[in-house]
Amino acid sequence: MRTLRHPLALVIMAVAMVMSPLLATPALADPPEATLSLSSATVNTGDSVTVTVTVTNIHGFTVLNAAARVFTVPSALPSYATLTGCAGAIGACGTVSDGSGPIGFTAPVGALSGGASATVAFTLAIAQNAQPGEQTFQGQLHGSNYASEIVSGPVLTIISEADAAVDLTATPRLGLLVPKIEFTVRVTDNGPGVLRTATVTTPLPAGLTAASGDCATGSGTVTCTTGQVGIGASVTRKFTVPVGLLNIGVPYTFTATRTSSDPVDPVSANDTDQVRCTVVSVVLVNCA
């Protein structure tokens, strides 16, 4: 038996068939008003990193005097980083302040019409004394007639490490009047960060004392400090140990050890070096 359909029902069915693909297609979401990316997720103190911020006007009106802004939490970005470049900006870049001091950086991008975007690459020099840890970057579109919500982006991990490698050498400076052994302590910064300072301690064998040099002496110990050492660079400190007739025939071992440094030293295998010297006579000392 054939079922007869009402003409109105047929029309409704036809409209539904036409509309169903359209109803199944989800509405396009607005793009984010600010997106951020980092050139590196990790940076050493003293190095640079670039954060790229893209701002988009998702509204139908024009955002006047638009700017891309960048912040970090939990620390205010200008408290540990210096802005050294802002490629893509239209005009001079500067800081953003909340009244108590700078909290971020801003880069003007001009007027942004509806749907328009602009991208700024902020180059940041991380201070050598920056505290290690994680900082979450945030971005914002800001204009004279509109400001978006501040959105969170990638996390930057700041590390503070410097491998201070110790090397000790001994050179006999002999003569009948003032025979002595001259010691050179060399500290090399193998990175990855800048070595702010290091202390190297050399205990003296019993019966020996240290004389003039770049290091402090006392209680049978020589203490040498470096000051700041750049990545890949070295500094040397010297001290001397007089020798005499009572030292003839006695082998002495001298060991120089890094006892402290700033920042943290990630490698302990090269923190110590030693030389062994034997006084053959007041005019002959063998060191190896």
C-alpha positions in Angstrom: 0.0 0.0 0.0 1.5 3.4 -1.0 1.6 6.2 1.5 0.7 9.6 0.2 2.7 12.6 1.5 1.3 16.0 2.0 2.8 18.6 -0.4 3.9 20.8 2.5 5.8 17.9 4.0 7.6 17.3 0.8 8.7 21.0 0.7 10.0 20.8 4.3 11.9 17.6 3.5 13.5 19.3 0.4 14.6 22.4 2.5 16.0 20.1 5.2 18.1 18.2 2.6 19.5 21.5 1.2 20.2 23.0 4.7 21.7 19.9 6.3 25.2 20.3 4.9 25.2 23.9 6.0 24.0 23.0 9.5 26.8 20.4 9.8 29.5 22.9 9.0 30.8 24.5 12.2 31.1 28.3 12.3 34.6 29.6 11.8 36.2 30.8 15.1 37.9 34.2 15.3 41.7 34.0 15.3 43.4 34.8 18.6 44.0 38.5 19.2 47.6 37.8 20.3 49.9 34.8 19.6 53.5 34.3 20.8 56.5 32.1 19.9 60.0 31.9 21.2 63.2 31.4 19.3 64.4 29.0 22.0 62.6 27.5 25.0 65.8 27.7 27.1 68.3 30.6 27.5 71.4 31.1 29.5 71.9 34.2 31.6 73.8 36.8 29.5 72.4 35.4 26.2 69.6 36.7 24.0 66.2 35.3 23.0 63.6 36.5 20.5 59.8 36.4 21.2 57.6 36.9 18.2 54.2 38.5 18.9 51.4 38.6 16.3 48.4 40.8 17.0 45.1 40.6 15.1 42.1 42.9 15.0 39.1 40.5 15.0 36.6 43.3 15.1 34.9 45.4 12.4 36.3 48.7 13.6 39.9 50.0 13.3 42.1 49.8 16.3 43.9 53.2 16.5 47.5 53.5 17.5 47.7 49.8 17.8 50.7 48.2 19.5 51.9 44.7 20.3 52.8 44.3 24.0 54.7 41.5 25.7 55.0 40.6 29.4 56.1 37.7 31.5 55.0 36.2 34.8 55.9 35.7 37.6 58.6 38.3 37.1 58.2 41.6 35.3 60.1 41.2 31.9 62.1 44.5 32.2 63.4 43.4 35.6 65.7 40.7 34.1 65.8 41.5 30.3 66.7 44.4 28.1 65.0 45.1 24.8 67.7 45.3 22.1 65.5 45.0 19.0 61.8 45.1 17.8 61.7 44.2 14.2 58.4 44.9 12.5 57.5 47.9 14.7 56.4 51.2 13.2 58.2 53.7 15.3 60.2 53.5 18.5 59.6 50.7 21.0 59.5 51.2 24.7 58.3 49.9 28.1 54.9 49.4 29.6 54.5 50.7 33.2 51.7 50.0 35.7 52.7 53.1 37.7 55.1 51.3 40.0 57.6 50.7 37.3 58.1 48.9 33.9 56.3 45.6 33.6 56.7 44.9 29.8 57.7 46.1 26.4 55.5 47.7 23.6 56.0 48.1 19.9 53.7 50.4 17.8 52.3 48.8 14.6 50.0 51.6 13.4 46.3 51.5 12.8 44.8 48.0 12.4 41.6 47.7 10.4 39.2 44.9 11.0 40.8 41.6 10.2 44.3 43.0 9.9 47.4 41.6 11.7 50.9 42.8 12.5 53.9 40.9 13.8 56.8 42.2 15.9 60.0 40.2 16.9 61.2 41.4 20.3 64.9 40.6 20.9 65.7 40.4 24.6 69.1 40.3 26.3 68.8 38.3 29.5 70.7 39.9 32.3 73.8 38.0 33.6 72.3 38.2 37.1 68.9 37.0 36.1 67.4 34.4 38.5 67.2 30.9 36.9 63.7 29.5 36.6 60.6 29.6 34.3 58.9 32.7 32.9 55.6 32.5 31.0 55.3 35.0 28.2 52.1 37.0 27.6 50.9 39.1 24.7 48.3 41.8 24.1 46.9 44.0 21.3 46.6 47.5 22.7 45.3 50.7 21.1 44.0 54.1 22.0 40.4 52.9 21.5 40.7 49.2 22.4 42.7 46.7 24.3 42.4 42.9 24.2 42.7 40.5 27.0 46.3 39.6 28.0 46.9 36.0 26.7 49.5 33.5 27.9 52.0 31.9 25.6 55.2 29.8 25.7 57.4 29.3 28.8 61.0 30.3 28.8 63.4 28.5 31.1 66.4 30.6 32.2 69.4 28.6 33.3 72.5 29.8 35.0 75.4 27.5 34.6 79.1 27.9 33.8 81.7 25.2 33.7 84.9 26.5 35.4 87.8 24.3 34.3 90.9 24.4 36.5 94.5 24.0 35.3 97.6 24.1 37.5 101.1 24.4 36.2 104.5 24.8 38.0 107.6 26.5 36.7 110.9 26.5 38.7 112.5 29.9 39.1 115.8 28.9 40.5 119.0 30.5 41.7 121.4 30.5 44.6 119.8 33.4 46.3 116.0 33.0 46.0 115.1 29.6 44.6 111.3 29.2 44.2 108.5 27.5 42.2 106.1 29.7 40.4 102.5 28.3 40.1 100.0 29.4 37.6 96.3 28.7 38.2 94.2 29.0 35.0 90.4 29.0 35.1 88.5 28.6 31.8 84.8 29.2 31.3 83.5 26.4 29.2 80.0 27.8 29.3 77.2 27.6 28.6 76.9 30.8 30.7 79.2 33.6 31.8 81.3 32.7 34.8 80.8 35.6 37.3 83.4 34.4 39.8 85.3 31.4 40.9 87.5 30.5 43.9 90.4 28.0 43.5 92.1 26.8 46.7 95.5 25.1 46.8 96.6 23.6 50.2 100.4 23.7 50.7 102.3 20.6 51.7 103.7 20.7 55.3 106.9 22.7 55.6 106.1 25.0 52.7 104.8 28.6 52.6 103.6 30.8 49.7 105.1 34.1 48.8 104.0 37.0 46.6 101.5 36.6 43.9 97.9 37.3 42.8 96.4 35.1 45.4 95.8 35.3 49.1 97.8 33.1 51.5 97.1 32.0 55.0 97.0 28.9 57.3 98.9 26.8 54.8 96.4 27.5 51.9 96.6 29.6 48.8 93.2 31.1 47.6 92.8 32.5 44.1 89.7 34.3 42.9 88.9 35.0 39.2 86.3 37.8 38.9 84.2 37.5 35.8 85.3 35.3 32.9 83.6 35.3 29.5 82.4 32.2 27.7 85.5 30.5 26.2 87.9 32.9 27.9 90.4 32.2 30.7 92.0 34.1 33.5 95.3 33.2 35.3 96.5 33.8 38.8 100.0 33.2 40.1 101.7 32.5 43.4 105.2 31.3 44.3 106.6 28.8 46.8 110.2 29.3 48.0 112.4 26.2 48.3 115.6 25.6 50.3 118.1 23.0 51.4 115.5 21.4 53.8 113.3 20.6 50.8 115.9 18.7 48.8 114.9 15.2 47.9 111.3 15.6 49.1 108.5 15.1 46.5 105.6 17.6 47.0 102.2 17.3 45.4 100.2 20.5 44.9 96.4 20.3 44.2 94.3 23.2 43.0 90.5 22.8 43.4 87.6 24.9 42.5 85.9 25.4 45.9 83.2 27.7 44.8 81.8 29.5 41.8 78.9 31.5 40.5 76.8 30.5 38.7 76.5 26.7 39.3 79.2 24.6 37.8 77.5 21.6 35.9 80.8 19.7 35.4 82.8 18.4 38.3 85.3 16.3 36.4 87.6 19.3 35.6 87.4 21.1 39.0 90.8 19.9 40.2 94.3 19.7 38.8 97.6 18.9 40.4 101.4 18.9 39.8 104.1 17.0 41.6 107.5 18.7 42.2 110.7 17.2 43.5 113.5 19.5 44.7 116.8 17.9 43.5 118.9 20.9 44.6 118.5 24.6 45.1 119.2 25.0 41.4 117.2 22.0 40.1 113.5 21.2 40.6 111.5 18.7 38.6 107.8 19.3 38.2 105.3 17.2 36.3 
